[in-house]
Amino acid sequence: MTCCDRLKRVYVIFVEIIFLTCIVFFLVATYIYAIGSRPVLRLVYFCTLIAINLYLSLIYNIFLSKTYHQLHVRFRKYEELYGLTDEFKKWVKRLRPMLVFSLLYMTSFAPLKYYMTQSYPEVMYDMFPAMSFTEPWKSFGLGIMCLGYLLSEFQWTGNYIAIPFLSLFLFHEFKRVETQFKELPNSHRVDTETRFNALVIHHGHITEVLEDVSNYVQHSLFTYVFMTVPVTSAVLYSILSKNINSEEVMVYSVWCAWILLCIGGKLLLDAHVSLKAHGALQYVWGLDKDRFSGTGLQKVNLFVSRLTGDTIGYNIHGLFTITLPTLLGIAGTLITYIIVVVQFKPSDSSYQCNGFRNFTGNDM
């Protein structure tokens, strides 16, 4: 084991201890809140986010090290065979300032979150439940939770940069092959079949890279769809169904909207990768079949079967592939859920009526 591997292992253990400690603090605070008849839903929300980070940290740092190595080898092999487009190289140059900005943002995120929430005690006690502890646990808990939020931001920002970066690469490569398929009918008669075979092989190599990327990022996509979105919806429910002050509504609404916007943008890019992967089909249908031999026609039919068969794209543990119809279904379900919550929200008159009844009952 090299020195770098040892440092990585120490870092992983340190991160897991921090996340576990934060979860313990949240659970203790949840028990205290429940005994005091205080709302615990949003407290559970932040605890769940820390648990998601603990899960992703375990997966990526321990179980997916070989998968990452395979992806790295596959990517380098593909770059040697086909190179990179000029448009994608421009995005690579933009990546460095994005990383610098992200590093500065992550470094100041946890302290900034603490100072911003000082004006909203209700929000602060939900995000930093150690505030309800007594000294010295209060100071110790605040330090651990600020560190936990900082490590969480490192992890999430890394995913938001690295995964869209890979999706952008796949999108440009599928687009490059699609453009070449579009120009194929204008090629010389003698080399149409040869160029078609070369493009099919190129498309197959991009698909192999996509499969490796999908295997590596499917755990993050799983948390986006099946964990983060429902938990965020629960917070929206607590905002719409409870009589809370305007400051809490503003903070949590902006928070949920930002998370859903980031996740929606990421999944939308992944869906366009799947769309581009099947984009060559419309140009294959328009090819002059007289230019192909019998063996060439068989290859055309096999390629058409591949594009019209199983969907090519990001697959989440075999449950479904991220496509535009899938995103439409997720968005429709979320909007329907919010509409139902709004419809069943108690009106102000009911609150006033209940308050009047309590008032008169006490007087009597």
Buried (B, 14 or more C-beta within 10 A) or exposed (E): EEEEEEEBEEEBEEBBEBBBBBBEBBBBBBEBBEEEEBBBBBBBBBBBBBBBBBBBBBBBBEEBEEBEEEBEEBBEEBEEEBEBBEEBEEBEEEEEEEEEEBEEEBEEBBEEBBEEBEEBEBBBBBBBBBBBBEEEBBEBBBEBBBBBBBBBBBBBBBBBBBBBBBBBBBBBBBBBBBEBBBEBEEBEEEEBBEBBBEBBEBBEBBBEBBBBBBBBBBBBBBBBBEBBBEBBBBBBBBBBBBEBEEEBEEBBBEBBEEBBEBBBEBBEBBBBBBBBBBBBBEBBEEBEEEBBEEEBBEBBEEBBEBBEEEBBBBBBEEEBBBBEEBBEEBEEEBEEBBEEBEEEBEEEEEEEEEEEEEEEEEEE
